[in-house]
């Protein structure tokens, strides 16, 4: 059962063991150049080969290609095959700027994410600092 709404200026979140709901929501996973090189190294592929297999590059953005079935090539057996080096966007979820800056969007994200509303209270300032990492990682999106 979800905890009641936290006081203004705080959020609750604790990732739930075995949950991959955030990985199954329709959308794209964007990458930084560092994400690209880390993921390639983790999979044992040269960067160019990893990119040609798994990455779509535009002038300003990199994103993972979607497999024919599902949302992510690396979501396997209910887990993440690249968990130790997962992209910024994945690592900091749900502390995305649009979610931490808007209480209603945070609540809506909680419909798919059982970790929202769970765990310890997180000060909004801390959540905003985490969200700032996303703005830094993907400046053309913010």
Secondary structure, 3 states (H helix, E strand, C coil): CCCCCCCCCEEEECCCCCCCHHHHCCCCCEECHHHHHHHHHHHCCCHHHHHHHHEEECCCCEEECCCCCCCCCCEECCEECCHHHCCHHHHHCCCCHHHHCCHHHHHHHCCCCCCEEEEEEEEHHHHHHHHHHHHHHCHHHC
